[in-house]
Amino acid sequence: MRLLTAVIFSIFLTAGSYAETTTTELLDEAQNSIKAAFESGCPTYAPYEYYKAETYYRIAREETSKLNTKAGDAAAIKAIEWALKAMAKRYGEE
């Protein structure tokens, strides 16, 4: 539960400043969110949300590799949101 609270707190701290956040920082945050979801058992307890987060992360990496940073940023934000949804579902906080 502490992990979920810490991740959500860190996301909310950066949520207001997505416009000032670089693409690399968004990708790192998305990767960290997915890692936290994986470590908390989300692939077993919230597979739809977890794998949707992974899919958005892959899209974000692909788009940024094509230098389409706006689409990459949007997909990274979606990956973070879905990882948080997975953790919320995992801990019964839908």
Backbone as a ProteinNet text record, in pm:
[ID]
protein_1_A
[PRIMARY]
MRLLTAVIFSIFLTAGSYAETTTTELLDEAQNSIKAAFESGCPTYAPYEYYKAETYYRIAREETSKLNTKAGDAAAIKAIEWALKAMAKRYGEE
[TERTIARY]
82.1	0	86.9	200.1	289.3	344.9	374.3	427.6	326.9	200.9	95.8	82	82.9	70.7	188.9	308.5	427.8	424.5	383.1	377.3	272.5	155.5	49.3	92.3	156.5	203.8	305	397.6	498.1	436.1	333.3	264.3	191.8	123.5	50.6	144.2	263.2	358.9	400	411	452	334.4	214.1	98.3	71.3	87.1	59.6	163.6	278	386.2	421.6	323.9	352.5	398.3	349.4	388.8	536.8	591.4	731.6	821.4	763.1	838	888.8	1011.3	1066.6	1012	1025.2	980	1055.1	1182.7	1262.5	1214	1181.5	1130.5	995.8	909.6	780.8	798.6	888.9	915.1	971.6	1061	1117	1007.7	921.3	813.5	715.6	687.2	599.1	662.6	790.6	861.5	860.9	884.5	883.2	744	641.7	504.6	471	511.2	485.3	565.2	687.9	769	704.1	654.4	587.7	461.6	388.1	267.6	304.3	411.1	455.4	495.7	572.5	620.7	508.4	397.3	286	189.1	219	136.9	23.4	29.1	-78.9	-99.3	6	-21	-117	-120.5	-209.9	-346.9	-350.4	-475	-546.1	-475	-535.6	-468.6	-482.6	-407.3	-446	-575.2	-616.9	-549.1	-556.5	-499.8	-348.4	-286.1	-140.5	-88.9	-147.6	-97.9	-135	-241.3	-274	-166.5	-121.1	-12.6	114.2	146	264.4	251.7	134	112	130.2	73.7	91.8	239.1	311.3	453.3	529.1	497.1	562.2	529.9	405.3	366.5	445.5	459.1	533.9	678.5	741.4	880.9	891.6	797.4	801.1	781.9	685.2	658.8	776.8	837.8	952.2	1072.2	1084.4	1194.7	1177.1	1053	1022.7	1021.6	1063.5	1068.2	930.9	830.2	694.8	672.2	726.7	728.9	592.1	504.8	371.2	295.2	297.4	229.6	298.7	430.5	505	472.5	463.4	427.7	287	194.4	56	46.2	118.2	115.7	183.8	288.8	356.2	263.7	190.6	95.7	-14.2	-61.4	-162.1	-105.7	20.3	83.1	86.1	119.1	121.1	-19.1	-118.1	-255.8	-302.7	-273.4	-317.6	-241.1	-115.1	-41.1	-102	-142.9	-208	-343.9	-417.2	-545.4	-524.5	-419.1	-389.3	-359.1	-279.7	-246.5	-369.9	-454.2	-575.6	-667.3	-679	-761.1	-698.2	-569.1	-497.7	-525.8	-530.2	-550.8	-696.9	-786.3	-928.6	-975.6	-911.3	-947.1	-1005	-1087.7	-1142.8	-1218.2
-118.5	0	125.4	118.8	235.2	262.9	155.1	172.3	244	201	264.3	411.3	440.7	578.4	662.5	606.7	679.4	706.7	607.9	625.7	730	720.7	817	957.6	969.5	1099.5	1158.7	1076.1	1127.5	1165.6	1092.1	1125.6	1258.9	1278.8	1403.4	1522.8	1502.1	1612.3	1658.7	1563.6	1599.2	1618.3	1584.8	1590.8	1731.3	1829.6	1966.3	2023.8	1962.2	2018.7	1932.9	1860.3	1779.9	1866.7	1988.9	2076.7	2112.4	2113.8	2149	2026.3	1908.1	1784.6	1741.6	1693.8	1647.9	1510.7	1475.6	1344.9	1233.2	1251.1	1149.5	1128.9	1236.8	1225.5	1154	1183	1114.7	966.2	931.7	789.9	719.9	786.9	728.8	708.4	806.3	795.2	684.4	672	564.5	428.3	416.2	290.9	258.3	357.7	336	297.1	357.2	323.6	179.7	139.8	3.1	-96.1	-60	-146.7	-163.3	-54.3	-61.1	-147	-133.7	-215.2	-362.5	-391.3	-529.8	-589.6	-513.2	-561.9	-579.8	-510.3	-525.6	-635	-704	-817.7	-784.6	-669.9	-629.2	-719.9	-782.6	-871.6	-985.5	-1024.5	-1131.4	-1077.7	-967.2	-918.3	-812.9	-745.3	-643.9	-651.3	-765	-783.2	-686.2	-654.3	-564.2	-428.1	-371.4	-239.9	-241.5	-345.8	-354.8	-364.1	-453.9	-471.2	-353.1	-283.8	-161.7	-55.8	-47.1	45.2	9.3	-119	-162.2	-127.7	-145.7	-115.6	32.9	117.6	261.5	300.5	233.3	262.6	226.9	112.3	74.2	174.5	220.4	321.6	449.6	489	611.6	600.6	487.6	469.7	473.3	407.9	405.2	544.6	618.2	751.9	846.1	837.3	925	885.5	757.2	717	773	802.7	863.9	1016.4	1069.2	1212.4	1277.6	1198.5	1250.3	1264.5	1371.7	1385	1411.8	1481.3	1506.9	1375.7	1291.5	1161.8	1074	1081.9	1005.7	1050.4	1180.9	1234.5	1190.6	1199.8	1161.4	1013.6	929.8	786.1	754.8	827.3	805.4	843.5	952.1	992.8	886.7	833.4	727.4	602.2	571.4	455.5	473.7	593.4	622.3	607.4	662.2	654.8	510.7	427.8	288.4	207.6	240.3	172.2	205.7	330.3	369.6	301.7	289.6	218.7	72.8	12.1	-127.5	-143.4	-52	-60.9	-33.5	58.6	86.1	-36.4	-100.9	-221.1	-333.4	-344.3	-448.6	-436.6	-315.7	-293.3	-264.4	-285	-270.9	-129.3	-35.5	106	160.1	82.1	123.3	245.5
0	0	0	71	71.5	-67.1	-141.4	-275.9	-363.9	-355.7	-435.4	-399	-270.3	-225.8	-273.5	-265.8	-309.6	-459.4	-537	-682.2	-718.8	-657.7	-688.1	-647.5	-532.5	-487	-584.9	-633.1	-726.5	-860.7	-901.2	-1026.2	-1011.9	-899.4	-879.7	-868.9	-817.6	-810.9	-949.4	-1041.2	-1176.7	-1270.3	-1227.7	-1317.5	-1368.3	-1283.9	-1325.1	-1417.4	-1425	-1504.1	-1624.6	-1680.9	-1798.9	-1915.3	-1922.8	-2032.5	-2023.5	-1902.7	-1883.3	-1876.4	-1880.3	-1868.4	-2004.8	-2008.8	-2135.8	-2171	-2294.9	-2341.7	-2270.2	-2250.8	-2181.9	-2039.3	-1970.2	-1833.3	-1830.2	-1926.3	-1932.9	-1959.2	-2048.8	-2077.5	-1954	-1882.5	-1759.5	-1654.8	-1640.1	-1541.7	-1580	-1708.1	-1754	-1726.1	-1754.7	-1728.9	-1579.7	-1495.6	-1350.9	-1300.8	-1356.7	-1317.4	-1354.6	-1472.6	-1517	-1432.4	-1398.4	-1313.3	-1176.1	-1119.4	-989.2	-998	-1107.8	-1126.1	-1138.3	-1209.2	-1224.8	-1090.5	-1014.5	-885.8	-784.2	-802.6	-709.7	-752.8	-861.8	-903.8	-997.1	-1060.3	-1149.6	-1271.6	-1326.3	-1439.5	-1403.8	-1277.7	-1233.3	-1194.6	-1119.5	-1062.3	-1146.8	-1234.2	-1321	-1458.4	-1525.2	-1650.7	-1761.8	-1775	-1882.7	-1868.9	-1750.5	-1726.4	-1738.6	-1685	-1688.8	-1832.9	-1910.6	-2047.1	-2136.9	-2103.3	-2177.4	-2150.5	-2024.7	-1990.8	-2067.6	-2072.5	-2148.3	-2295.9	-2350.9	-2492.7	-2520.9	-2435.4	-2453.9	-2440.2	-2351.9	-2336.8	-2464.5	-2522.9	-2649.5	-2760.1	-2764.4	-2862.9	-2839.6	-2713.6	-2681.8	-2728.8	-2703.1	-2748	-2899.4	-2966.7	-3113.3	-3172	-3119.2	-3171	-3145.9	-3030.3	-3003	-3087.4	-3120.8	-3207.8	-3348.7	-3385.7	-3515.1	-3505.4	-3389.6	-3361	-3359.2	-3332.4	-3315.1	-3164.7	-3107.8	-2962.1	-2901.1	-2972.2	-2915.9	-2896.6	-2996	-2984.4	-2880.9	-2874.5	-2774.4	-2633.7	-2614	-2482.2	-2442	-2535.9	-2506.1	-2470.5	-2543.7	-2515.5	-2382.1	-2347.8	-2219.2	-2103.5	-2118.9	-2015.3	-2000.4	-2112.2	-2108	-2040.1	-2065.2	-2000.9	-1849.3	-1805.3	-1661.1	-1603.4	-1672	-1622.8	-1610.6	-1710.8	-1707.3	-1602.9	-1580.5	-1473.8	-1338.3	-1319.2	-1194.3	-1179.1	-1290	-1284.5	-1247.3	-1300.6	-1267.9	-1119.4	-1065.6	-923.3	-837.1	-878.9	-802.4	-802.9	-917.7	-925.2	-842.9	-847.7	-772.3	-623.5	-573.5	-430.2	-395.8	-491.6	-465.2	-447.3	-513	-499.6	-629.3	-693.6	-823.3	-805.7
[MASK]
++++++++++++++++++++++++++++++++++++++++++++++++++++++++++++++++++++++++++++++++++++++++++++++

